[in-house]
């Protein structure tokens, strides 16, 4: 019975590390002008969404 919480906590640790590493390369911004123009391939364009530069 004690193995179920142990497995649950293990999954939490593994997924938290995964989520932290996926956001590490994000570029922070407050306006669209702060995002680099060559970040995206055409026909996408760069947009500042919730504080991060994203290709839309």
N, CA, C and O atoms as a Tripos MOL2 file, in Angstrom:
@<TRIPOS>MOLECULE
protein
  224   223    56     0     0
PROTEIN
NO_CHARGES

@<TRIPOS>ATOM
      1 N           0.8130   -1.1890    0.0000 N.3       1 UNK1
      2 CA          0.0000    0.0000    0.0000 C.3       1 UNK1
      3 C           0.8660    1.2670    0.0000 C.2       1 UNK1
      4 O           0.4690    2.2880   -0.5610 O.2       1 UNK1
      5 N           2.0170    1.2030    0.6110 N.am      2 UNK2
      6 CA          2.8970    2.3710    0.6690 C.3       2 UNK2
      7 C           3.5590    2.6500   -0.6730 C.2       2 UNK2
      8 O           4.1320    3.7240   -0.8590 O.2       2 UNK2
      9 N           3.4970    1.7230   -1.5980 N.am      3 UNK3
     10 CA          4.1310    1.9160   -2.9000 C.3       3 UNK3
     11 C           3.3540    2.8900   -3.7750 C.2       3 UNK3
     12 O           3.9460    3.5340   -4.6410 O.2       3 UNK3
     13 N           2.0580    3.0140   -3.5770 N.am      4 UNK4
     14 CA          1.2460    3.9120   -4.4010 C.3       4 UNK4
     15 C           1.6410    5.3710   -4.1790 C.2       4 UNK4
     16 O           1.8920    6.0640   -5.1650 O.2       4 UNK4
     17 N           1.7120    5.8830   -2.9470 N.am      5 UNK5
     18 CA          2.1750    7.2650   -2.7710 C.3       5 UNK5
     19 C           3.6120    7.4660   -3.2520 C.2       5 UNK5
     20 O           3.9390    8.5190   -3.7990 O.2       5 UNK5
     21 N           4.4550    6.4810   -3.0580 N.am      6 UNK6
     22 CA          5.8410    6.5900   -3.5180 C.3       6 UNK6
     23 C           5.8780    6.7590   -5.0340 C.2       6 UNK6
     24 O           6.6240    7.5960   -5.5410 O.2       6 UNK6
     25 N           5.0930    5.9850   -5.7540 N.am      7 UNK7
     26 CA          5.0530    6.0810   -7.2070 C.3       7 UNK7
     27 C           4.4600    7.4270   -7.6340 C.2       7 UNK7
     28 O           4.9290    8.0280   -8.6010 O.2       7 UNK7
     29 N           3.4490    7.8980   -6.9320 N.am      8 UNK8
     30 CA          2.8280    9.1860   -7.2300 C.3       8 UNK8
     31 C           3.8310   10.3280   -7.0670 C.2       8 UNK8
     32 O           3.9170   11.1950   -7.9370 O.2       8 UNK8
     33 N           4.5760   10.3430   -5.9900 N.am      9 UNK9
     34 CA          5.5780   11.3770   -5.7560 C.3       9 UNK9
     35 C           6.7140   11.2940   -6.7730 C.2       9 UNK9
     36 O           7.2700   12.3210   -7.1620 O.2       9 UNK9
     37 N           7.0580   10.1100   -7.1970 N.am     10 UNK10
     38 CA          8.0840    9.9460   -8.2290 C.3      10 UNK10
     39 C           7.6320   10.5720   -9.5380 C.2      10 UNK10
     40 O           8.4170   11.2460  -10.2050 O.2      10 UNK10
     41 N           6.3830   10.3600   -9.9120 N.am     11 UNK11
     42 CA          5.8560   10.9680  -11.1360 C.3      11 UNK11
     43 C           5.8380   12.4880  -11.0360 C.2      11 UNK11
     44 O           6.1300   13.1710  -12.0170 O.2      11 UNK11
     45 N           5.5060   13.0200   -9.8870 N.am     12 UNK12
     46 CA          5.5080   14.4730   -9.7100 C.3      12 UNK12
     47 C           6.9040   15.0330   -9.9240 C.2      12 UNK12
     48 O           7.0600   16.0460  -10.6050 O.2      12 UNK12
     49 N           7.9080   14.4040   -9.3670 N.am     13 UNK13
     50 CA          9.2860   14.8730   -9.5250 C.3      13 UNK13
     51 C           9.7200   14.7920  -10.9820 C.2      13 UNK13
     52 O          10.3320   15.7290  -11.4940 O.2      13 UNK13
     53 N           9.4190   13.7040  -11.6510 N.am     14 UNK14
     54 CA          9.8200   13.5380  -13.0510 C.3      14 UNK14
     55 C           9.1370   14.5790  -13.9340 C.2      14 UNK14
     56 O           9.7930   15.2040  -14.7680 O.2      14 UNK14
     57 N           7.8320   14.7750  -13.7640 N.am     15 UNK15
     58 CA          7.1210   15.7330  -14.6010 C.3      15 UNK15
     59 C           7.5130   17.1710  -14.2920 C.2      15 UNK15
     60 O           7.5370   17.9950  -15.2060 O.2      15 UNK15
     61 N           7.8180   17.5030  -13.0540 N.am     16 UNK16
     62 CA          8.2340   18.8640  -12.7380 C.3      16 UNK16
     63 C           9.5660   19.1910  -13.3970 C.2      16 UNK16
     64 O           9.7550   20.3130  -13.8680 O.2      16 UNK16
     65 N          10.4860   18.2490  -13.4410 N.am     17 UNK17
     66 CA         11.7600   18.4670  -14.1360 C.3      17 UNK17
     67 C          11.5060   18.6520  -15.6260 C.2      17 UNK17
     68 O          12.1390   19.5010  -16.2550 O.2      17 UNK17
     69 N          10.6000   17.8820  -16.1980 N.am     18 UNK18
     70 CA         10.2790   18.0020  -17.6190 C.3      18 UNK18
     71 C           9.7080   19.3750  -17.9390 C.2      18 UNK18
     72 O          10.1010   19.9810  -18.9350 O.2      18 UNK18
     73 N           8.7920   19.8810  -17.1210 N.am     19 UNK19
     74 CA          8.1820   21.1720  -17.3880 C.3      19 UNK19
     75 C           9.1680   22.3150  -17.2240 C.2      19 UNK19
     76 O           9.0820   23.3020  -17.9540 O.2      19 UNK19
     77 N          10.0850   22.2140  -16.3050 N.am     20 UNK20
     78 CA         11.0900   23.2580  -16.1150 C.3      20 UNK20
     79 C          12.0250   23.3150  -17.3090 C.2      20 UNK20
     80 O          12.3670   24.4080  -17.7610 O.2      20 UNK20
     81 N          12.4460   22.1840  -17.8310 N.am     21 UNK21
     82 CA         13.3780   22.1880  -18.9550 C.3      21 UNK21
     83 C          12.7140   22.5940  -20.2540 C.2      21 UNK21
     84 O          13.4110   23.0760  -21.1470 O.2      21 UNK21
     85 N          11.4140   22.4320  -20.4160 N.am     22 UNK22
     86 CA         10.7700   22.8410  -21.6610 C.3      22 UNK22
     87 C          10.6290   24.3450  -21.7520 C.2      22 UNK22
     88 O          10.5320   24.8760  -22.8580 O.2      22 UNK22
     89 N          10.6130   25.0470  -20.6450 N.am     23 UNK23
     90 CA         10.4840   26.4950  -20.6580 C.3      23 UNK23
     91 C          11.8240   27.2210  -20.5660 C.2      23 UNK23
     92 O          11.8330   28.4510  -20.5120 O.2      23 UNK23
     93 N          12.9260   26.5340  -20.5460 N.am     24 UNK24
     94 CA         14.2120   27.1770  -20.3230 C.3      24 UNK24
     95 C          14.6870   27.9970  -21.5120 C.2      24 UNK24
     96 O          15.4630   28.9340  -21.3230 O.2      24 UNK24
     97 N          14.2540   27.6830  -22.7340 N.am     25 UNK25
     98 CA         14.7300   28.4040  -23.9040 C.3      25 UNK25
     99 C          13.7760   29.5060  -24.3400 C.2      25 UNK25
    100 O          13.9600   30.0660  -25.4200 O.2      25 UNK25
    101 N          12.7810   29.8340  -23.5580 N.am     26 UNK26
    102 CA         11.8100   30.8610  -23.9020 C.3      26 UNK26
    103 C          12.4350   32.2410  -23.7390 C.2      26 UNK26
    104 O          13.2400   32.4770  -22.8380 O.2      26 UNK26
    105 N          12.0460   33.1410  -24.6290 N.am     27 UNK27
    106 CA         12.5360   34.5140  -24.5870 C.3      27 UNK27
    107 C          11.4730   35.3690  -23.9060 C.2      27 UNK27
    108 O          10.3230   35.4030  -24.3440 O.2      27 UNK27
    109 N          11.8550   36.0500  -22.8470 N.am     28 UNK28
    110 CA         10.9250   36.8930  -22.1080 C.3      28 UNK28
    111 C          10.6860   38.1990  -22.8510 C.2      28 UNK28
    112 O          11.5900   38.7160  -23.5070 O.2      28 UNK28
    113 N           9.4680   38.7350  -22.7510 N.am     29 UNK29
    114 CA          9.1450   39.9940  -23.4130 C.3      29 UNK29
    115 C           7.9890   40.6670  -22.6830 C.2      29 UNK29
    116 O           7.2540   40.0300  -21.9280 O.2      29 UNK29
    117 N           7.8420   41.9660  -22.9220 N.am     30 UNK30
    118 CA          6.6740   42.7060  -22.4500 C.3      30 UNK30
    119 C           5.9270   43.3360  -23.6180 C.2      30 UNK30
    120 O           4.7380   43.6350  -23.5090 O.2      30 UNK30
    121 N           6.6290   43.5410  -24.7450 N.am     31 UNK31
    122 CA          6.0010   44.0550  -25.9650 C.3      31 UNK31
    123 C           6.4540   43.2100  -27.1480 C.2      31 UNK31
    124 O           7.4240   42.4590  -27.0500 O.2      31 UNK31
    125 N           5.7470   43.3390  -28.2640 N.am     32 UNK32
    126 CA          6.0850   42.5750  -29.4570 C.3      32 UNK32
    127 C           7.4290   43.0080  -30.0500 C.2      32 UNK32
    128 O           8.0980   42.2170  -30.7150 O.2      32 UNK32
    129 N           7.8200   44.2520  -29.8110 N.am     33 UNK33
    130 CA          9.0750   44.7680  -30.3560 C.3      33 UNK33
    131 C          10.2950   44.1150  -29.7130 C.2      33 UNK33
    132 O          11.3760   44.1490  -30.3010 O.2      33 UNK33
    133 N          10.1650   43.5330  -28.5470 N.am     34 UNK34
    134 CA         11.2920   42.9020  -27.8660 C.3      34 UNK34
    135 C          11.6050   41.5130  -28.4030 C.2      34 UNK34
    136 O          12.6520   40.9560  -28.0750 O.2      34 UNK34
    137 N          10.7380   40.9460  -29.2090 N.am     35 UNK35
    138 CA         10.9640   39.6100  -29.7620 C.3      35 UNK35
    139 C          11.8260   39.7020  -31.0180 C.2      35 UNK35
    140 O          11.6250   40.6070  -31.8280 O.2      35 UNK35
    141 N          12.7860   38.7860  -31.2010 N.am     36 UNK36
    142 CA         13.6340   38.8260  -32.3940 C.3      36 UNK36
    143 C          12.8240   38.5090  -33.6480 C.2      36 UNK36
    144 O          11.9850   37.6090  -33.6440 O.2      36 UNK36
    145 N          13.0820   39.2510  -34.7110 N.am     37 UNK37
    146 CA         12.3260   39.0840  -35.9450 C.3      37 UNK37
    147 C          12.6230   37.8010  -36.6900 C.2      37 UNK37
    148 O          11.7770   37.3190  -37.4440 O.2      37 UNK37
    149 N          13.8090   37.2350  -36.5000 N.am     38 UNK38
    150 CA         14.1970   36.0270  -37.2360 C.3      38 UNK38
    151 C          13.9710   34.7480  -36.4250 C.2      38 UNK38
    152 O          14.5770   33.7170  -36.7190 O.2      38 UNK38
    153 N          13.1260   34.8050  -35.4320 N.am     39 UNK39
    154 CA         12.8860   33.6580  -34.5610 C.3      39 UNK39
    155 C          12.0240   32.5900  -35.2410 C.2      39 UNK39
    156 O          12.1870   31.4030  -34.9570 O.2      39 UNK39
    157 N          11.1240   32.9810  -36.1200 N.am     40 UNK40
    158 CA         10.1610   32.0520  -36.7200 C.3      40 UNK40
    159 C          10.3920   31.9050  -38.2220 C.2      40 UNK40
    160 O          10.9550   32.7820  -38.8770 O.2      40 UNK40
    161 N           9.9360   30.7610  -38.7450 N.am     41 UNK41
    162 CA          9.9660   30.5390  -40.1870 C.3      41 UNK41
    163 C           8.6830   31.0880  -40.8020 C.2      41 UNK41
    164 O           7.6360   31.1090  -40.1560 O.2      41 UNK41
    165 N           8.7710   31.5280  -42.0470 N.am     42 UNK42
    166 CA          7.5880   32.0200  -42.7470 C.3      42 UNK42
    167 C           6.6170   30.8820  -42.9730 C.2      42 UNK42
    168 O           7.0840   29.7650  -43.1940 O.2      42 UNK42
    169 N           5.3660   31.0540  -42.9400 N.am     43 UNK43
    170 CA          4.5340   32.2610  -42.8210 C.3      43 UNK43
    171 C           4.2150   32.6510  -41.3780 C.2      43 UNK43
    172 O           3.3350   33.4850  -41.1630 O.2      43 UNK43
    173 N           4.8850   32.0900  -40.3980 N.am     44 UNK44
    174 CA          4.6340   32.4470  -39.0030 C.3      44 UNK44
    175 C           5.2920   33.7800  -38.6760 C.2      44 UNK44
    176 O           6.2300   34.2040  -39.3520 O.2      44 UNK44
    177 N           4.7970   34.4280  -37.6440 N.am     45 UNK45
    178 CA          5.4160   35.6580  -37.1740 C.3      45 UNK45
    179 C           5.5180   35.6250  -35.6580 C.2      45 UNK45
    180 O           4.8130   34.8660  -34.9930 O.2      45 UNK45
    181 N           6.3990   36.4520  -35.1220 N.am     46 UNK46
    182 CA          6.6820   36.4660  -33.6830 C.3      46 UNK46
    183 C           5.6680   37.3600  -32.9810 C.2      46 UNK46
    184 O           5.3250   38.4370  -33.4690 O.2      46 UNK46
    185 N           5.1960   36.8960  -31.8310 N.am     47 UNK47
    186 CA          4.2300   37.6550  -31.0500 C.3      47 UNK47
    187 C           4.5310   37.4410  -29.5720 C.2      47 UNK47
    188 O           4.8990   36.3390  -29.1650 O.2      47 UNK47
    189 N           4.3780   38.4670  -28.7840 N.am     48 UNK48
    190 CA          4.5860   38.3750  -27.3380 C.3      48 UNK48
    191 C           3.2850   37.9030  -26.6970 C.2      48 UNK48
    192 O           2.2850   38.6220  -26.6970 O.2      48 UNK48
    193 N           3.3080   36.6800  -26.1490 N.am     49 UNK49
    194 CA          2.1120   36.0870  -25.5560 C.3      49 UNK49
    195 C           2.4060   35.7500  -24.0950 C.2      49 UNK49
    196 O           3.2700   34.9200  -23.8100 O.2      49 UNK49
    197 N           1.7080   36.3770  -23.1940 N.am     50 UNK50
    198 CA          1.8170   36.1460  -21.7530 C.3      50 UNK50
    199 C           3.2730   36.2360  -21.2870 C.2      50 UNK50
    200 O           3.7130   35.4410  -20.4560 O.2      50 UNK50
    201 N           4.0120   37.1980  -21.8210 N.am     51 UNK51
    202 CA          5.3770   37.4210  -21.3770 C.3      51 UNK51
    203 C           6.4460   36.6040  -22.0630 C.2      51 UNK51
    204 O           7.6120   36.6900  -21.6790 O.2      51 UNK51
    205 N           6.0920   35.8010  -23.0800 N.am     52 UNK52
    206 CA          7.0590   34.9780  -23.8010 C.3      52 UNK52
    207 C           6.8880   35.1830  -25.3010 C.2      52 UNK52
    208 O           5.7640   35.3010  -25.7880 O.2      52 UNK52
    209 N           7.9990   35.2270  -26.0370 N.am     53 UNK53
    210 CA          7.9510   35.3260  -27.4930 C.3      53 UNK53
    211 C           7.5630   33.9680  -28.0710 C.2      53 UNK53
    212 O           8.1770   32.9490  -27.7540 O.2      53 UNK53
    213 N           6.5350   33.9650  -28.9240 N.am     54 UNK54
    214 CA          6.0630   32.7230  -29.5250 C.3      54 UNK54
    215 C           5.8160   32.9230  -31.0110 C.2      54 UNK54
    216 O           5.5080   34.0280  -31.4580 O.2      54 UNK54
    217 N           5.9540   31.8390  -31.7720 N.am     55 UNK55
    218 CA          5.6530   31.8580  -33.2020 C.3      55 UNK55
    219 C           4.1750   31.5480  -33.3910 C.2      55 UNK55
    220 O           3.6650   30.5440  -32.8930 O.2      55 UNK55
    221 N           3.5020   32.4240  -34.1170 N.am     56 UNK56
    222 CA          2.0670   32.2290  -34.3600 C.3      56 UNK56
    223 C           1.8230   32.1600  -35.8530 C.2      56 UNK56
    224 O           0.6820   31.9990  -36.2860 O.2      56 UNK56
@<TRIPOS>BOND
     1     1     2 1
     2     2     3 1
     3     3     4 2
     4     3     5 am
     5     5     6 1
     6     6     7 1
     7     7     8 2
     8     7     9 am
     9     9    10 1
    10    10    11 1
    11    11    12 2
    12    11    13 am
    13    13    14 1
    14    14    15 1
    15    15    16 2
    16    15    17 am
    17    17    18 1
    18    18    19 1
    19    19    20 2
    20    19    21 am
    21    21    22 1
    22    22    23 1
    23    23    24 2
    24    23    25 am
    25    25    26 1
    26    26    27 1
    27    27    28 2
    28    27    29 am
    29    29    30 1
    30    30    31 1
    31    31    32 2
    32    31    33 am
    33    33    34 1
    34    34    35 1
    35    35    36 2
    36    35    37 am
    37    37    38 1
    38    38    39 1
    39    39    40 2
    40    39    41 am
    41    41    42 1
    42    42    43 1
    43    43    44 2
    44    43    45 am
    45    45    46 1
    46    46    47 1
    47    47    48 2
    48    47    49 am
    49    49    50 1
    50    50    51 1
    51    51    52 2
    52    51    53 am
    53    53    54 1
    54    54    55 1
    55    55    56 2
    56    55    57 am
    57    57    58 1
    58    58    59 1
    59    59    60 2
    60    59    61 am
    61    61    62 1
    62    62    63 1
    63    63    64 2
    64    63    65 am
    65    65    66 1
    66    66    67 1
    67    67    68 2
    68    67    69 am
    69    69    70 1
    70    70    71 1
    71    71    72 2
    72    71    73 am
    73    73    74 1
    74    74    75 1
    75    75    76 2
    76    75    77 am
    77    77    78 1
    78    78    79 1
    79    79    80 2
    80    79    81 am
    81    81    82 1
    82    82    83 1
    83    83    84 2
    84    83    85 am
    85    85    86 1
    86    86    87 1
    87    87    88 2
    88    87    89 am
    89    89    90 1
    90    90    91 1
    91    91    92 2
    92    91    93 am
    93    93    94 1
    94    94    95 1
    95    95    96 2
    96    95    97 am
    97    97    98 1
    98    98    99 1
    99    99   100 2
   100    99   101 am
   101   101   102 1
   102   102   103 1
   103   103   104 2
   104   103   105 am
   105   105   106 1
   106   106   107 1
   107   107   108 2
   108   107   109 am
   109   109   110 1
   110   110   111 1
   111   111   112 2
   112   111   113 am
   113   113   114 1
   114   114   115 1
   115   115   116 2
   116   115   117 am
   117   117   118 1
   118   118   119 1
   119   119   120 2
   120   119   121 am
   121   121   122 1
   122   122   123 1
   123   123   124 2
   124   123   125 am
   125   125   126 1
   126   126   127 1
   127   127   128 2
   128   127   129 am
   129   129   130 1
   130   130   131 1
   131   131   132 2
   132   131   133 am
   133   133   134 1
   134   134   135 1
   135   135   136 2
   136   135   137 am
   137   137   138 1
   138   138   139 1
   139   139   140 2
   140   139   141 am
   141   141   142 1
   142   142   143 1
   143   143   144 2
   144   143   145 am
   145   145   146 1
   146   146   147 1
   147   147   148 2
   148   147   149 am
   149   149   150 1
   150   150   151 1
   151   151   152 2
   152   151   153 am
   153   153   154 1
   154   154   155 1
   155   155   156 2
   156   155   157 am
   157   157   158 1
   158   158   159 1
   159   159   160 2
   160   159   161 am
   161   161   162 1
   162   162   163 1
   163   163   164 2
   164   163   165 am
   165   165   166 1
   166   166   167 1
   167   167   168 2
   168   167   169 am
   169   169   170 1
   170   170   171 1
   171   171   172 2
   172   171   173 am
   173   173   174 1
   174   174   175 1
   175   175   176 2
   176   175   177 am
   177   177   178 1
   178   178   179 1
   179   179   180 2
   180   179   181 am
   181   181   182 1
   182   182   183 1
   183   183   184 2
   184   183   185 am
   185   185   186 1
   186   186   187 1
   187   187   188 2
   188   187   189 am
   189   189   190 1
   190   190   191 1
   191   191   192 2
   192   191   193 am
   193   193   194 1
   194   194   195 1
   195   195   196 2
   196   195   197 am
   197   197   198 1
   198   198   199 1
   199   199   200 2
   200   199   201 am
   201   201   202 1
   202   202   203 1
   203   203   204 2
   204   203   205 am
   205   205   206 1
   206   206   207 1
   207   207   208 2
   208   207   209 am
   209   209   210 1
   210   210   211 1
   211   211   212 2
   212   211   213 am
   213   213   214 1
   214   214   215 1
   215   215   216 2
   216   215   217 am
   217   217   218 1
   218   218   219 1
   219   219   220 2
   220   219   221 am
   221   221   222 1
   222   222   223 1
   223   223   224 2
@<TRIPOS>SUBSTRUCTURE
     1 UNK1         2 RESIDUE 1 A UNK
     2 UNK2         6 RESIDUE 1 A UNK
     3 UNK3        10 RESIDUE 1 A UNK
     4 UNK4        14 RESIDUE 1 A UNK
     5 UNK5        18 RESIDUE 1 A UNK
     6 UNK6        22 RESIDUE 1 A UNK
     7 UNK7        26 RESIDUE 1 A UNK
     8 UNK8        30 RESIDUE 1 A UNK
     9 UNK9        34 RESIDUE 1 A UNK
    10 UNK10       38 RESIDUE 1 A UNK
    11 UNK11       42 RESIDUE 1 A UNK
    12 UNK12       46 RESIDUE 1 A UNK
    13 UNK13       50 RESIDUE 1 A UNK
    14 UNK14       54 RESIDUE 1 A UNK
    15 UNK15       58 RESIDUE 1 A UNK
    16 UNK16       62 RESIDUE 1 A UNK
    17 UNK17       66 RESIDUE 1 A UNK
    18 UNK18       70 RESIDUE 1 A UNK
    19 UNK19       74 RESIDUE 1 A UNK
    20 UNK20       78 RESIDUE 1 A UNK
    21 UNK21       82 RESIDUE 1 A UNK
    22 UNK22       86 RESIDUE 1 A UNK
    23 UNK23       90 RESIDUE 1 A UNK
    24 UNK24       94 RESIDUE 1 A UNK
    25 UNK25       98 RESIDUE 1 A UNK
    26 UNK26      102 RESIDUE 1 A UNK
    27 UNK27      106 RESIDUE 1 A UNK
    28 UNK28      110 RESIDUE 1 A UNK
    29 UNK29      114 RESIDUE 1 A UNK
    30 UNK30      118 RESIDUE 1 A UNK
    31 UNK31      122 RESIDUE 1 A UNK
    32 UNK32      126 RESIDUE 1 A UNK
    33 UNK33      130 RESIDUE 1 A UNK
    34 UNK34      134 RESIDUE 1 A UNK
    35 UNK35      138 RESIDUE 1 A UNK
    36 UNK36      142 RESIDUE 1 A UNK
    37 UNK37      146 RESIDUE 1 A UNK
    38 UNK38      150 RESIDUE 1 A UNK
    39 UNK39      154 RESIDUE 1 A UNK
    40 UNK40      158 RESIDUE 1 A UNK
    41 UNK41      162 RESIDUE 1 A UNK
    42 UNK42      166 RESIDUE 1 A UNK
    43 UNK43      170 RESIDUE 1 A UNK
    44 UNK44      174 RESIDUE 1 A UNK
    45 UNK45      178 RESIDUE 1 A UNK
    46 UNK46      182 RESIDUE 1 A UNK
    47 UNK47      186 RESIDUE 1 A UNK
    48 UNK48      190 RESIDUE 1 A UNK
    49 UNK49      194 RESIDUE 1 A UNK
    50 UNK50      198 RESIDUE 1 A UNK
    51 UNK51      202 RESIDUE 1 A UNK
    52 UNK52      206 RESIDUE 1 A UNK
    53 UNK53      210 RESIDUE 1 A UNK
    54 UNK54      214 RESIDUE 1 A UNK
    55 UNK55      218 RESIDUE 1 A UNK
    56 UNK56      222 RESIDUE 1 A UNK
